């Protein structure tokens, strides 16, 4: 059968089966049979979820017949007895919980491999099918809209052959008692090295350093994405974007196009009562001459358009002078207490050199802190008030806004929503704090605590004299990792969404410089946090419509939508003016929630501006194995007490004293030049070139993965002209060489002219999925109208030199 679209209406059958399951004795044969029928109802829901299509009118008549058949099924007294007769005795290890399903359930409809046709009825084991045909074959008219199956109803052999599976291990009901196929239902799938395999779904693209994504908590399920240049875009639940910006403060924002500039529009947060008061708060850099400062402002939404801010409503709540252009912080959050939390950097440069102990340890400075203020009822009187339980209220040597101190440059923090069932963990505040020379760390921020900078970096002393001060009383991070793994942590979220139950309680974060996705899970018995790296699913794990298995490496920020689903933003070119940023949704292919459980009903949004429909651009990259990683190096053993840390491999010996290093851009919009996605290892050259083989020729001193492209065609090597040369063609070359993605397509003989060789290809146009350049369209081997001054080249993504 050909693949058919799936719509939401067959879910009525799922609910009918769930109702019957609840009324039957646990472990009974009726329950086992109906469980298989219920699994059938999961099929359309799962595929509808994977493809992102909200529904299909093509199945309206079919789903109506299924519903009518289901209604008849419920009203017929004989059916339970018929089911009893149809089900052969099968030894069941225990009752199946009504909300669990094997991660291999797709085998029931022959859909584990997305290239095979879908089924409307589970594949049945031969004995089971023969018995069922004998007594209850008429039931299938109510279970399946497949008229071809109906036509075989009178022929037992053809009927059961039609419903059989090639692999008998996966046929129903044998699958239900196969322990290998029903194990690890509550775990994310990991590869042989323990790397958790997840997939992604593209949500938005063409963004200029997307630094934040937030929702308004107003029931509309809109999400708002902020660009570093000072624009905020509103997106509807169907991912269409409004043509008119929600907020535009680009004229006031201080930033620049250079890669590494940490200034700009850095954060925003909607007031918890936004639905009623229309207030939101923003955090951005401003400057005049040589003076720079950060500004926290309040805005109100326009009275005429709920998708636009009233730009004349800005009120400056707080401004803090910045002594340098880096370490600007940038996070704004509202806690469950209703207060606004502000996360500032230490003021910049290297080693927090300001004053005797630095800004971060100076309670009278607002830099290097977590601040907490009350912005309610500020229409008259002060613009903000100090919460009475702030830890340093009444301390004449401290600013009363300070909630926690000793932070270097916390980049991306989040409050835990808590376990959906028990509420456990709710209100915990997680932050990623960017390190100096050696370590990146993740902290649990608590009232009045000192997080150690500049005395300590990660677990080790940075300022040895200050570190030895007994009055420091600093809190160690819950996790720290060395610069072998990454140089700029991007804090994330504890997953508390509905769609992927195996992710519940997993703290997912990343690194801006290395492109690593990482996770921590708390051991509730020991209090330790267990570390696991996250990889993109290997093989066919992510090979379904709408899913991808790669991303741009500069991970700028994480986000969650109004329903609690998890996202992150990254870019291929970390410049405030490069529109290479993409928003990705995190997908766990190991298990999805039951159909209908996570359904949302967004409140109506009145749209006055033009809508730009979302068109995904990223592609699935077919590769056999998950991306290789260098072995992780352990965090150095904590010098003293307190908070347990994640387990990791053997520690690296530390030097006698810290070695000072020059300051580096530590964060978000900046960093290393380059693009591309998750890295792969370069392949080795083929000693016997085959038709279409490529190689890179580069000047001395350049690292591998970049150079002039030379192709082997017609028994000889030659160059490629840069007419029509773009990143799609470059991606074909990089993939041939073992790289996952092309960072850049170079032109004008950037890597030198290949004058000793003929020009073999010109006007090369690729879709990006071809195996080699000869499969792309081109003018013909040896046909060209260009010179060697137009030789094309590529820059492929590869392992960081420090890794």
C-alpha positions as MATLAB code, in Angstrom:
seq = 'XXXXXXXXXXXXXXXXXXXXXXXXXXXXXXXXXXXXXXXXXXXXXXXXXXXXXXXXXXXXXXXXXXXXXXXXXXXXXXXXXXXXXXXXXXXXXXXXXXXXXXXXXXXXXXXXXXXXXXXXXXXXXXXXXXXXXXXXXXXXXXXXXXXXXXXXXXXXXXXXXXXXXXXXXXXXXXXXXXXXXXXXXXXXXXXXXXXXXXXXXXXXXXXXXXXXXXXXXXXXXXXXXXXXXXXXXXXXXXXXXXXXXXXXXXXXXXXXXXXXXXXXXXXXXXXXXXXXXXXXXXXXXXXXXXXXXXXXXXXXXXXXXXXXXXXXXXXXXXXXXXXXXXXXXXXXXXXXXXXXXXXXXXXXXXXXXXXXXXXXXXXXXXXXXXXXXXXXXXXXXXXXXXXXXXXXXXXXXXXXXXXXXXXXXXXXXXXXXXXXXXXXXXXXXXXXXXXXXXXXXXXXXXXXXXXXXXXXXXXXXXXXXXXXXXXXXXXXXXXXXXXXXXXXXXXXXXXXXXXXXXXXXXXXXXXXXXXXXXXXXXXXXXXXXXXXXXXXXXXXXXXXXXXXXXXXXXXXXXXXXXXXXXXXXXXXXXXXXXXXXXXXXXXXXXXXXXXXXXXXXXXXXXXXXXXXXXXXXXXXXXXXXXXXXXXXXXXXXXXXXXXXXXXXXXXXXXXXXXXXXXXXXXXXXXXXXXXXXXXXXXXXXXXXXXXXXXXXXXXXXXXXXXXXXXXXXXXXXXXXXXXXXXXXXXXXXXXXXXXXXXXXXXXXXXXXXXXXXXXXXXXXXXXXXXXXXXXXXXXXXXXXXXXXXXXXXXXXXXXXXXX';
ca = [
       0.000    0.000    0.000;
       1.171    3.500   -0.592;
       1.824    5.801    2.346;
      -1.324    7.622    3.442;
      -1.650   10.855    5.413;
      -2.814   10.543    8.992;
      -5.294   12.836   10.694;
      -6.515   13.329   14.227;
     -10.010   11.818   13.876;
      -9.003    8.155   14.253;
      -7.975    9.044   17.798;
     -11.620    8.614   18.799;
     -10.945    4.933   18.306;
      -7.916    5.156   20.576;
     -10.020    6.598   23.367;
     -12.629    3.861   22.836;
      -9.972    1.170   23.190;
      -8.491    2.902   26.235;
     -11.949    2.886   27.811;
     -12.324   -0.841   27.163;
      -8.840   -1.500   28.531;
      -9.784    0.189   31.780;
     -12.860   -2.023   32.132;
     -11.134   -5.372   31.497;
      -9.300   -7.536   34.041;
      -5.555   -6.906   34.160;
      -3.609   -9.440   32.080;
      -6.730  -10.919   30.525;
      -6.690  -12.128   26.936;
      -9.211   -9.443   26.057;
      -6.870   -6.825   27.401;
      -3.918   -8.203   25.438;
      -5.858   -8.234   22.207;
      -7.270   -4.765   22.751;
      -3.803   -3.521   23.612;
      -2.746   -4.435   20.101;
      -5.773   -2.618   18.726;
      -4.900    0.362   20.871;
      -1.365    0.274   19.468;
      -2.964    0.571   16.053;
      -4.594    3.823   17.125;
      -1.159    5.125   18.119;
       0.113    4.797   14.562;
      -1.593    7.781   12.969;
      -1.003    9.943   16.013;
       2.715    9.187   16.100;
       3.220    9.854   12.412;
       1.083   12.976   12.524;
       3.299   14.157   15.375;
       6.522   13.362   13.553;
       5.546   15.098   10.347;
       4.135   18.138   12.111;
       0.936   18.114   10.085;
      -2.053   19.124   12.220;
      -4.479   16.984   10.256;
      -5.689   15.832    6.917;
      -9.067   16.090    5.284;
      -8.235   13.078    3.145;
      -9.201   10.721    5.944;
     -12.458   12.381    6.959;
     -14.675    9.709    5.465;
     -12.338    6.916    6.542;
     -12.130    8.140   10.124;
     -15.913    8.489   10.250;
     -16.299    4.829    9.287;
     -13.718    3.864   11.915;
     -15.649    5.798   14.542;
     -18.951    4.234   13.520;
     -17.342    0.803   13.649;
     -15.885    1.576   17.057;
     -19.263    2.714   18.334;
     -20.823   -0.528   17.072;
     -17.993   -2.437   18.701;
     -18.782   -0.894   22.070;
     -22.502   -1.468   21.765;
     -22.268   -5.134   20.708;
     -22.511   -7.580   23.567;
     -21.028  -10.449   21.565;
     -17.752   -8.650   20.800;
     -15.961   -9.280   24.117;
     -16.789  -12.986   23.753;
     -15.645  -12.867   20.142;
     -12.406  -11.294   21.229;
     -11.966  -14.022   23.825;
     -12.396  -16.696   21.164;
     -10.051  -14.875   18.781;
      -7.141  -14.588   21.178;
      -4.917  -17.638   21.578;
      -3.432  -18.227   24.998;
      -0.267  -16.187   25.397;
       1.814  -16.144   28.558;
       2.099  -12.495   29.571;
       4.892  -11.415   31.927;
       2.557   -8.924   33.546;
      -0.179   -6.449   32.717;
       0.804   -3.702   30.332;
       0.281   -0.268   31.917;
      -2.246    1.717   29.941;
       0.195    4.519   29.119;
       3.240    2.419   28.112;
       4.144    1.243   24.636;
       7.213   -0.542   23.389;
       9.680    1.729   21.586;
       9.547   -0.907   18.850;
       5.772   -0.570   18.450;
       6.258    0.823   14.954;
       7.019   -2.738   13.870;
       3.355   -3.495   14.403;
       2.570   -1.445   11.331;
       5.821   -2.092    9.473;
       6.834    1.540    9.885;
      10.131    1.428   11.736;
      11.824    2.042    8.417;
      10.280    5.242    7.004;
      10.825    4.066    3.443;
       8.314    1.215    3.805;
       4.569    1.641    3.337;
       2.433    2.162    6.395;
      -0.118   -0.380    7.579;
      -3.586    0.177    8.951;
      -3.578   -3.057   10.987;
      -0.756   -4.517   13.092;
       1.219   -7.347   11.538;
      -0.272  -10.552   12.935;
       1.457  -13.809   13.819;
       0.302  -16.669   11.590;
      -1.418  -18.841   14.215;
      -3.097  -15.853   15.745;
      -4.318  -14.638   12.348;
      -5.682  -18.033   11.294;
      -7.625  -18.364   14.538;
      -8.934  -14.841   14.288;
      -9.980  -15.252   10.667;
     -11.943  -18.350   11.614;
     -14.113  -16.592   14.192;
     -13.891  -12.796   13.890;
     -12.742  -11.719   10.443;
     -15.713   -9.375   10.062;
     -14.285   -7.239   12.865;
     -11.562   -5.899   10.568;
     -14.079   -3.775    8.659;
     -14.401   -1.776   11.861;
     -10.650   -1.661   12.535;
      -9.287   -0.779    9.115;
     -10.371    1.427    6.201;
      -8.267   -0.737    3.858;
     -10.687   -1.994    1.184;
      -8.018   -4.278   -0.248;
      -8.013   -6.078    3.086;
     -11.797   -6.248    3.030;
     -11.653   -7.880   -0.406;
      -9.485  -10.701    0.967;
     -11.901  -11.489    3.773;
     -13.124  -14.677    2.089;
      -9.668  -16.195    1.510;
      -7.932  -17.190    4.731;
      -4.481  -17.793    3.224;
      -4.351  -14.497    1.301;
      -5.911  -12.625    4.199;
      -3.228  -13.757    6.674;
      -0.425  -13.403    4.154;
      -1.522   -9.802    3.664;
      -1.281   -9.176    7.418;
       1.999  -11.034    8.000;
       5.406   -9.525    8.751;
       8.714  -10.731    7.350;
      10.253  -10.725   10.809;
       8.139  -12.936   13.062;
       9.708  -11.441   16.221;
       7.660   -8.312   15.672;
       4.271   -9.808   14.852;
       1.345   -9.393   17.229;
       0.927  -10.756   19.885;
       4.421  -12.310   20.013;
       5.968   -8.847   20.332;
       4.200   -8.297   23.654;
       6.109  -11.088   25.384;
       9.490  -10.392   23.810;
      11.552   -9.025   26.709;
      14.234   -7.641   24.415;
      11.707   -5.502   22.560;
       9.859   -4.295   25.644;
      12.790   -3.331   27.862;
      13.993    0.162   28.780;
      10.615    1.768   28.221;
      11.507    4.630   30.537;
      14.953    5.446   29.156;
      16.332    7.584   26.387;
      18.170    5.363   23.899;
      21.964    5.618   24.128;
      24.626    4.383   21.736;
      27.446    1.992   22.656;
      29.432    4.839   24.210;
      26.533    6.048   26.343;
      25.703    9.056   24.190;
      21.959    9.806   24.308;
      20.459    9.771   20.821;
      17.971   12.516   20.100;
      16.590   14.131   16.955;
      15.644   17.675   16.044;
      12.877   19.511   14.270;
      13.520   22.863   12.607;
      11.199   25.562   13.943;
      12.526   28.889   12.629;
      15.452   30.015   10.470;
      17.141   33.033    8.915;
      17.736   34.690   12.306;
      20.618   36.991   13.205;
      22.151   35.529   16.357;
      18.917   34.482   18.084;
      19.822   35.112   21.736;
      16.501   34.271   23.380;
      13.146   32.614   22.811;
      10.336   33.096   25.322;
       6.586   32.737   25.598;
       4.072   35.115   27.160;
       2.214   32.663   29.449;
      -1.032   34.063   28.051;
      -2.531   30.913   26.554;
      -1.836   31.901   22.943;
       1.195   29.575   22.627;
       2.983   32.234   20.617;
       6.751   32.307   20.967;
       8.988   35.342   20.661;
      12.543   35.173   19.321;
      15.018   37.987   20.022;
      17.924   38.831   17.730;
      21.127   40.355   19.070;
      20.635   43.447   16.930;
      17.543   44.433   18.910;
      14.559   42.962   17.076;
      12.026   40.562   18.581;
       9.818   38.500   16.251;
       6.450   36.981   17.112;
       5.625   33.469   15.894;
       2.239   31.793   15.952;
       1.757   28.170   17.082;
       1.850   27.007   13.442;
       5.354   28.572   13.237;
       4.381   31.349   10.863;
       6.088   34.647   11.664;
       4.511   38.067   11.705;
       6.102   40.336    9.140;
       6.172   43.287   11.553;
       8.594   42.969   14.503;
       7.043   42.599   17.932;
       9.755   44.916   19.309;
      12.426   46.994   17.583;
      15.039   48.781   19.700;
      17.840   48.275   17.180;
      18.629   51.998   17.068;
      19.328   52.071   20.793;
      21.149   48.735   21.070;
      24.947   48.774   21.137;
      26.502   45.914   19.171;
      28.636   45.344   16.062;
      29.020   42.834   13.209;
      32.312   41.389   14.459;
      32.246   37.783   15.565;
      32.711   37.749   19.297;
      30.884   40.936   20.289;
      28.997   40.121   23.493;
      27.037   43.370   23.566;
      23.563   43.756   22.149;
      19.982   42.828   22.939;
      20.517   40.023   25.439;
      17.280   39.068   27.154;
      13.571   39.578   27.681;
      10.874   38.287   30.018;
       7.107   38.663   30.087;
       5.450   39.670   33.330;
       3.527   36.750   34.892;
       0.410   38.902   34.595;
       1.077   39.862   30.970;
      -2.355   38.657   29.926;
      -3.838   41.457   32.042;
      -1.174   44.178   32.311;
       0.659   43.778   28.966;
       4.098   44.308   30.573;
       7.423   42.883   29.444;
      11.035   43.571   30.395;
      14.164   43.687   28.249;
      17.926   43.676   28.872;
      20.248   45.340   26.357;
      23.570   47.162   25.916;
      23.746   50.896   25.268;
      26.611   53.315   24.911;
      27.697   56.884   24.289;
      31.256   57.686   23.306;
      33.518   55.499   25.414;
      30.895   54.879   28.070;
      28.854   51.684   28.015;
      26.170   50.340   30.296;
      23.430   47.747   30.456;
      19.799   48.769   30.598;
      16.752   46.968   31.934;
      13.570   48.536   30.603;
       9.842   47.968   30.912;
       7.524   48.061   27.895;
       3.809   47.563   27.392;
       2.115   45.848   24.509;
       0.187   48.073   22.123;
      -3.460   48.631   22.973;
      -4.320   48.278   19.274;
      -2.247   45.227   18.371;
      -1.399   42.357   20.715;
       1.506   41.422   18.431;
       3.324   44.760   18.720;
       4.930   46.628   21.609;
       4.088   50.268   22.240;
       7.595   51.638   21.766;
       6.653   54.905   23.442;
       5.898   53.047   26.667;
       9.535   52.308   27.561;
      10.490   53.050   31.152;
      14.091   52.480   32.216;
      13.991   50.379   35.374;
      17.717   50.035   36.030;
      21.040   50.919   34.391;
      24.461   49.539   35.363;
      27.757   50.914   34.068;
      29.967   48.398   32.255;
      33.745   48.932   32.625;
      34.482   46.681   29.595;
      32.684   45.410   26.516;
      32.471   41.747   27.522;
      30.845   39.742   30.339;
      27.520   41.531   30.043;
      25.256   38.818   31.480;
      21.827   39.174   29.930;
      19.240   36.864   31.503;
      15.864   38.030   32.828;
      13.469   35.625   34.571;
      10.336   35.835   36.673;
      10.180   33.327   39.497;
       7.147   31.689   41.062;
       7.414   34.398   43.726;
       6.535   37.011   41.080;
       9.880   38.823   41.388;
      12.171   39.739   38.501;
      15.596   38.042   38.555;
      18.445   39.819   36.730;
      21.755   38.086   35.931;
      24.748   40.406   35.396;
      28.324   39.676   34.326;
      31.392   40.689   36.325;
      32.174   43.707   34.140;
      34.583   42.129   31.666;
      38.277   41.856   30.925;
      40.068   38.844   32.440;
      40.102   37.730   36.048;
      37.608   40.329   37.347;
      40.371   42.907   38.074;
      38.079   45.571   39.524;
      38.778   46.594   43.113;
      40.439   44.553   45.848;
      38.395   41.368   45.350;
      36.688   42.033   42.011;
      33.094   43.014   41.281;
      31.710   39.516   41.799;
      32.793   39.380   45.481;
      31.861   43.003   46.183;
      28.350   43.077   47.660;
      28.126   46.825   47.060;
      28.442   46.322   43.273;
      25.638   45.097   41.021;
      28.002   43.372   38.585;
      28.775   39.668   38.913;
      25.476   39.054   40.699;
      22.020   37.621   40.608;
      19.637   40.465   41.440;
      16.004   40.203   42.539;
      13.566   43.098   42.432;
       9.820   43.691   42.684;
       8.363   45.480   39.634;
       4.685   45.146   40.592;
       2.559   48.211   41.319;
       5.241   50.566   39.972;
       2.883   52.902   38.129;
       3.427   55.404   40.929;
       6.387   55.783   43.211;
       9.670   53.902   42.671;
      10.172   51.900   39.494;
      11.014   48.850   41.569;
      11.044   47.804   45.203;
      13.250   45.446   47.187;
      11.654   42.158   48.291;
      11.665   42.018   52.065;
      13.343   38.602   52.124;
      16.296   39.553   49.917;
      19.355   38.211   51.781;
      21.276   41.447   52.269;
      18.481   43.828   53.188;
      19.742   45.884   56.117;
      23.421   45.229   55.370;
      24.999   48.692   54.947;
      27.888   47.194   52.965;
      25.635   45.530   50.373;
      23.193   46.541   47.672;
      19.739   45.282   48.702;
      18.999   44.083   45.147;
      21.619   41.324   45.467;
      20.167   37.809   45.682;
      23.388   35.819   45.060;
      27.010   36.763   44.324;
      30.310   35.408   43.035;
      29.279   34.795   39.426;
      31.466   35.478   36.401;
      29.127   35.640   33.435;
      26.035   33.516   33.839;
      24.695   32.827   30.361;
      21.264   31.318   30.295;
      19.435   30.358   33.440;
      16.077   28.707   33.981;
      13.593   27.785   36.680;
      12.561   24.145   36.933;
       8.801   23.726   36.361;
       8.846   20.637   38.544;
       7.795   17.074   37.864;
       4.413   17.117   36.065;
       2.993   14.474   38.420;
       4.560   15.256   41.799;
       5.850   18.823   41.449;
       9.273   17.682   42.697;
      12.059   20.094   41.769;
       9.775   23.042   41.114;
      11.450   26.421   41.550;
      15.077   25.245   41.367;
      17.193   27.810   39.555;
      19.826   26.398   37.146;
      22.525   28.564   35.558;
      25.474   28.034   33.260;
      28.407   30.237   34.327;
      31.070   30.822   31.668;
      34.617   30.151   32.874;
      37.975   31.871   32.455;
      40.906   29.614   31.540;
      39.999   26.094   32.577;
      36.426   25.227   33.496;
      32.797   25.832   32.594;
      30.217   25.196   35.299;
      26.542   24.623   36.015;
      25.177   26.032   39.274;
      22.036   25.673   41.334;
      21.428   29.233   42.476;
      20.042   29.722   45.976;
      19.239   32.769   48.059;
      22.250   34.535   49.576;
      24.871   32.054   48.353;
      28.321   32.857   47.013;
      29.329   31.006   43.821;
      33.048   31.582   44.237;
      34.312   33.711   41.359;
      37.034   35.061   41.271;
      38.357   32.953   44.120;
      37.385   29.791   42.311;
      36.811   28.660   38.734;
      34.826   25.457   38.639;
      36.226   23.290   41.431;
      39.734   24.792   41.427;
      41.187   27.907   42.942;
      41.717   30.783   40.519;
      42.829   33.514   42.939;
      44.721   31.412   45.478;
      44.892   34.087   48.142;
      41.192   34.804   47.972;
      40.395   31.093   47.709;
      42.158   30.494   51.048;
      39.932   33.032   52.810;
      37.861   31.063   55.322;
      35.029   33.596   55.157;
      34.421   32.952   51.460;
      31.886   30.173   52.179;
      31.322   29.541   48.473;
      29.090   26.938   46.849;
      30.598   24.445   44.428;
      28.879   23.838   41.083;
      26.769   20.739   40.556;
      28.879   20.071   37.462;
      31.990   21.519   35.828;
      33.821   20.467   32.690;
      37.286   21.315   31.346;
      38.081   23.250   28.210;
      38.857   19.999   26.436;
      35.070   19.654   26.134;
      34.122   23.258   25.482;
      34.965   26.840   26.358;
      31.652   28.632   26.796;
      28.738   26.958   28.553;
      25.181   27.760   27.508;
      22.764   26.969   30.310;
      19.615   25.045   29.469;
      16.437   23.626   31.000;
      15.191   20.663   32.962;
      12.757   19.001   30.582;
       9.218   18.969   32.008;
       7.190   18.818   28.806;
       4.478   16.346   27.915;
       5.485   14.892   24.571;
       8.644   12.959   25.560;
       8.218   11.340   28.994;
      11.650    9.691   29.001;
      13.270   13.138   29.086;
      11.464   14.182   32.265;
      13.967   15.464   34.835;
      16.869   15.649   32.367;
      18.773   18.962   32.449;
      19.873   19.659   28.864;
      22.496   22.312   28.102;
      25.298   22.963   25.622;
      28.535   24.727   24.766;
      28.772   27.663   22.413;
      32.334   27.034   21.295;
      32.478   23.255   20.897;
      28.875   22.746   19.804;
      28.341   19.956   22.326;
      24.901   19.118   23.617;
      25.075   17.713   27.144;
      22.775   16.529   29.900;
      22.657   15.967   33.643;
      20.275   13.754   35.573;
      20.039   13.806   39.351;
      20.377   10.580   41.288;
      17.669   11.088   43.882;
      19.276    8.652   46.315;
      22.799   10.112   46.303;
      22.128   13.679   45.181;
      24.816   13.323   42.508;
      24.315   14.568   38.962;
      25.119   12.021   36.279;
      26.542   13.379   33.030;
      25.640   12.099   29.562;
      26.524   13.618   26.237;
      23.789   14.026   23.648;
      24.353   12.876   20.077;
      22.183   13.050   17.024;
      20.442    9.736   16.340;
      22.436    7.343   14.192;
      21.241    5.182   11.340;
      17.524    5.589   10.731;
      16.712    6.883   14.208;
      15.853   10.334   12.850;
      15.006    9.341    9.262;
      11.370   10.390    9.411;
       9.614   13.282    7.681;
      10.238   16.576    9.421;
      13.146   15.340   11.571;
      16.831   16.176   11.150;
      19.998   14.910   12.803;
      22.353   17.907   12.634;
      22.583   21.520   13.753;
      24.786   24.591   13.512;
      27.531   24.404   16.145;
      27.390   27.756   17.940;
      24.720   27.022   20.578;
      23.523   30.442   21.694;
      20.539   29.743   23.920;
      17.887   27.275   25.094;
      14.177   27.799   25.517;
      10.901   26.122   26.389;
       7.492   26.867   24.944;
       4.289   27.429   26.849;
       3.646   23.680   26.969;
       7.129   22.960   28.341;
       8.699   21.478   25.203;
      12.418   22.128   24.771;
      14.242   24.122   22.069;
      17.670   25.558   21.407;
      19.062   28.206   19.089;
      22.352   28.069   17.246;
      24.083   29.667   14.309;
      26.680   28.855   11.697;
      28.198   32.358   11.706;
      28.227   34.021   15.167;
      27.789   37.593   14.005;
      24.920   39.923   14.898;
      24.403   40.661   11.219;
      24.611   37.119    9.768;
      21.168   35.569    9.189;
      22.365   32.010    9.852;
      20.539   31.342   13.111;
      18.083   28.454   13.470;
      15.645   27.413   16.215;
      15.464   23.635   16.801;
      12.965   21.600   18.788;
      14.399   18.645   20.727;
      12.764   15.325   19.808;
      13.175   12.030   21.681;
      12.537    9.176   19.214;
      12.608    6.517   21.963;
       9.150    7.248   23.298;
       6.272    9.668   22.742;
       3.272   10.425   24.892;
      -0.038    8.665   24.160;
      -2.101   10.324   21.416;
      -4.235   13.193   22.573;
      -2.507   13.580   25.933;
      -0.469   16.630   24.910;
      -3.088   18.348   22.816;
      -3.134   22.130   23.267;
      -5.866   24.644   22.460;
      -4.198   28.023   21.854;
      -6.205   31.128   22.596;
      -7.166   33.136   19.542;
      -4.657   35.676   18.259;
      -5.811   38.672   16.250;
      -3.275   39.250   13.487;
      -2.988   42.615   11.770;
       0.304   42.271    9.918;
       1.244   39.981    7.067;
       2.144   36.387    7.973;
       5.294   34.729    6.649;
       4.775   30.986    6.442;
       7.541   28.814    7.828;
       9.584   26.910    5.250;
      12.142   24.482    6.717;
      15.570   24.526    5.086;
      17.679   22.094    7.084;
      18.090   18.531    5.785;
      18.516   15.096    7.277;
      22.091   13.858    6.776;
      22.254   10.133    6.186;
      25.124    8.537    8.061;
      25.606    5.147    9.621;
      27.016    6.092   12.999;
      26.515    8.842   15.527;
      29.149   11.563   15.492;
      32.392   10.419   17.124;
      33.622   12.370   20.110;
      36.961   12.605   21.838;
      36.998   10.912   25.233;
      35.751   13.185   27.987;
      38.232   14.449   30.525;
      37.072   14.573   34.097;
      36.550   17.717   36.094;
      39.476   18.084   38.475;
      38.649   16.737   41.921;
      36.925   19.369   44.011;
      39.376   20.663   46.634;
      36.799   20.553   49.352;
      33.373   19.504   50.488;
      29.850   20.118   49.696;
      27.898   19.522   46.592;
      28.351   16.180   44.808;
      29.278   16.247   41.178;
      28.680   14.241   38.061;
      30.820   11.196   37.524;
      33.447   11.487   34.780;
      36.678    9.841   33.594;
      40.036   10.192   35.291;
      41.114   13.708   36.289;
      43.905   15.631   34.655;
      46.701   16.716   37.032;
      46.651   20.435   37.639;
      49.671   22.750   37.560;
      51.118   24.217   40.717;
      49.539   27.584   40.037;
      47.049   28.884   37.484;
      48.638   30.154   34.301;
      47.268   33.558   33.328;
      45.929   33.748   29.800;
      44.670   36.638   27.747;
      40.986   37.403   27.862;
      38.791   35.795   25.248;
      35.262   36.350   24.109;
      33.307   34.002   26.309;
      29.892   33.931   24.983;
      26.929   33.995   22.995;
      26.941   35.900   19.906;
      30.684   35.577   19.510;
      33.504   33.196   19.174;
      35.281   31.267   16.553;
      34.833   32.012   12.885;
      33.107   29.327   10.944;
      29.878   27.579   10.292;
      28.619   24.146    9.644;
      26.967   21.582   11.797;
      28.008   18.853   14.170;
      31.453   17.747   13.254;
      32.543   14.413   11.743;
      36.003   12.986   11.420;
      37.816   13.681    8.143;
      38.027   10.613    5.961;
      41.281    9.219    4.643;
      42.218    9.729    1.032;
      41.441    6.990   -1.435;
      44.742    5.753   -2.950;
      42.937    4.804   -6.177;
      40.732    7.774   -7.111;
      37.311    6.878   -8.379;
      35.159    8.938  -10.714;
      33.871   11.950   -8.815;
      36.437   11.771   -5.981;
      37.511   15.099   -4.485;
      40.475   16.421   -2.553;
      41.381   19.720   -0.919;
      44.611   21.570   -1.690;
      45.527   24.250    0.832;
      48.441   26.611    1.453;
      50.919   25.544    4.111;
      49.837   26.322    7.661;
      46.101   25.931    7.189;
      44.249   23.273    9.133;
      42.582   20.311    7.368;
      39.048   20.684    6.099;
      39.666   23.815    4.063;
      41.228   24.399    0.696;
      40.801   24.541   -3.078;
      38.474   21.845   -4.430;
      39.917   19.457   -6.981;
      37.769   16.752   -8.584;
      38.697   13.515  -10.342;
      36.790   13.062  -13.627;
      37.638   11.377  -16.899;
      40.805    9.871  -15.439;
      42.386   13.181  -14.368;
      42.320   15.725  -11.583;
      41.060   19.269  -12.177;
      39.611   22.344  -10.502;
      36.063   23.645  -10.208;
      34.976   27.093  -11.338;
      33.095   29.185   -8.787;
      30.206   30.188  -11.076;
      27.024   29.214   -9.139;
      29.252   27.711   -6.405;
      27.409   27.750   -3.081;
      27.155   25.967    0.268;
      25.012   23.166   -1.170;
      27.794   22.217   -3.544;
      30.329   22.674   -0.768;
      28.264   20.349    1.441;
      28.560   17.598   -1.173;
      32.350   17.968   -1.146;
      32.611   18.068    2.662;
      30.425   15.018    3.049;
      32.631   13.091    0.605;
      35.620   13.974    2.767;
      33.955   12.758    5.962;
      32.671   16.052    7.328;
      29.062   16.509    8.345;
      28.664   20.002    6.924;
      30.268   22.823    4.986;
      31.043   25.959    6.938;
      31.618   28.086    3.849;
      31.845   27.939    0.064;
      34.836   30.025   -1.052;
      35.316   31.786   -4.360;
      37.889   33.813   -6.295;
      40.713   31.330   -5.649;
      40.794   32.092   -1.934;
      43.016   29.049   -1.417;
      45.203   29.657   -4.439;
      44.965   28.952   -8.162;
      45.378   25.443   -9.559;
      47.049   26.537  -12.809;
      48.829   23.222  -13.261;
      45.471   21.469  -13.686;
      42.615   21.799  -16.165;
      39.277   23.279  -15.156;
      36.901   20.312  -15.213;
      33.599   21.653  -13.863;
      31.724   24.932  -14.268;
      28.218   26.140  -13.389;
      27.867   23.453  -10.698;
      24.436   23.456   -9.088;
      23.678   20.938   -6.341;
      20.663   20.122   -4.221;
      23.009   19.119   -1.411;
      22.093   15.428   -1.267;
      24.220   14.212   -4.202;
      27.003   11.695   -3.604;
      29.547   13.707   -5.604;
      29.791   16.793   -7.791;
      29.359   14.818  -10.984;
      25.792   14.011   -9.908;
      25.040   17.744   -9.677;
      24.058   19.683  -12.772;
      27.039   21.298  -14.507;
      28.186   22.524  -17.908;
      29.873   19.208  -18.725;
      33.235   17.747  -17.790;
      35.913   19.996  -19.264;
      33.421   22.610  -20.512;
      33.844   26.035  -18.895;
      34.016   29.772  -19.510;
      36.165   30.805  -16.554;
      39.787   31.079  -15.476;
      41.776   29.791  -12.517;
      41.305   33.109  -10.728;
      37.790   31.758  -10.076;
      38.808   28.401   -8.594;
      36.297   27.287   -5.957;
      37.079   26.070   -2.447;
      35.405   25.004    0.780;
      35.748   25.302    4.541;
      34.426   22.149    6.225;
      33.635   21.773    9.903;
      36.135   19.666   11.843;
      37.414   18.963   15.358;
      38.386   22.026   17.394;
      42.218   22.239   17.651;
      41.911   22.182   21.444;
      39.851   18.965   21.445;
];
